[in-house]
């Protein structure tokens, strides 16, 4: 149709498709791992993850599979979640997010003290304070 831009599943490709993202909600305390993160980190229900914050730079956060972390449970057929309100509030505060939730990119992992750790990129937050 002339004069109209057509929006269909074929013409509307999500820019987030395939991105490694973890979402944080300060209201529910939910920490949500999207399908891409689940696949990349080889996460399964019942596994545990730990979030690490650098003592030298409060903006440096990492996530890793550990034996003593927060247990993962199924959110839906594509993603997993865990819960901790204190961690969510702290990450949102440091990332200067005004909204009660945000989605953050995950970077390329590094092995630190024998543990594969994925950086959480706080600079990728949406709804930041000006």
C-alpha positions in Angstrom: 0.0 0.0 0.0 1.5 3.3 -1.1 2.0 5.9 1.6 2.1 3.3 4.5 5.0 1.6 6.2 4.1 -2.0 6.7 4.9 -3.7 10.1 4.9 -7.5 10.1 7.0 -10.2 11.8 9.3 -10.2 8.8 9.9 -6.4 8.7 10.1 -5.9 12.5 13.3 -7.6 13.6 14.1 -7.1 17.2 17.4 -5.5 17.9 17.6 -7.5 21.2 17.2 -10.9 19.5 20.2 -13.0 20.4 21.6 -10.5 23.0 22.8 -11.9 26.3 20.6 -10.1 28.9 19.8 -10.3 32.6 16.8 -8.4 33.8 16.5 -7.0 37.4 13.3 -6.0 39.2 13.5 -4.1 42.5 9.8 -4.7 43.1 9.8 -8.5 42.9 13.5 -9.0 43.5 13.5 -11.1 40.3 16.7 -11.7 38.4 15.8 -13.1 35.0 18.2 -14.8 32.6 17.0 -14.7 29.0 17.2 -17.8 26.7 20.5 -16.6 25.1 22.1 -16.3 28.5 20.7 -19.7 29.6 22.2 -21.3 26.5 25.6 -19.5 26.6 26.2 -20.2 30.3 24.6 -23.7 30.0 22.3 -22.9 32.9 19.7 -25.4 34.1 17.0 -25.4 36.7 18.4 -26.1 40.2 21.9 -24.8 39.4 23.1 -21.9 41.5 24.5 -18.5 40.4 26.4 -15.9 42.4 26.7 -12.2 41.6 30.0 -10.6 42.4 30.8 -6.9 42.8 34.3 -5.6 42.6 35.6 -4.1 45.8 37.7 -1.7 43.8 34.9 -0.4 41.5 31.3 -0.7 42.6 30.2 -0.5 38.9 31.9 -3.8 38.1 29.5 -6.7 38.5 29.8 -10.3 37.4 27.7 -13.5 37.4 29.0 -17.0 37.6 27.7 -20.5 38.2 28.7 -21.6 41.7 27.8 -24.2 44.3 26.6 -21.8 47.0 24.7 -19.1 45.0 21.1 -18.4 44.3 19.1 -21.4 43.0 17.7 -21.0 39.5 14.1 -22.0 38.7 12.1 -22.0 35.5 10.4 -18.8 34.5 9.0 -20.1 31.2 10.2 -22.6 28.6 12.9 -20.1 27.4 14.3 -18.5 30.6 15.3 -19.0 34.2 15.1 -16.8 37.2 16.2 -16.4 40.8 15.3 -13.8 43.4 17.0 -11.3 45.7 15.6 -7.8 46.3 18.7 -6.4 47.9 20.9 -7.3 44.9 18.4 -5.9 42.5 18.0 -2.6 44.3 21.8 -2.2 44.6 22.4 -2.9 40.9 19.6 -0.4 39.9 21.0 2.2 42.3 24.6 1.9 41.0 23.4 1.9 37.3 21.3 5.0 38.1 18.1 3.4 36.9 15.0 5.3 37.9 12.5 2.6 36.8 11.8 -0.4 39.1 13.4 -2.7 36.5 16.0 -2.9 33.8 17.7 -5.3 31.4 21.5 -5.4 31.3 23.8 -6.9 28.7 26.3 -9.6 29.6 29.8 -9.4 28.2 32.4 -11.9 27.2 33.4 -14.2 30.2 36.8 -14.1 31.9 38.3 -16.8 34.1 39.1 -15.3 37.5 40.6 -17.6 40.1 39.4 -20.6 38.1 35.8 -19.4 37.9 34.2 -18.4 34.6 32.7 -15.0 35.3 30.4 -13.1 32.9 30.5 -9.2 33.3 27.2 -7.5 33.8 27.4 -4.2 31.8 25.7 -1.6 33.9 26.3 1.1 31.2 23.7 -0.8 29.0 20.9 0.0 31.4 17.8 1.8 30.2 15.7 4.4 32.1 18.8 6.0 33.6 18.7 9.2 35.6 20.0 12.3 33.8 
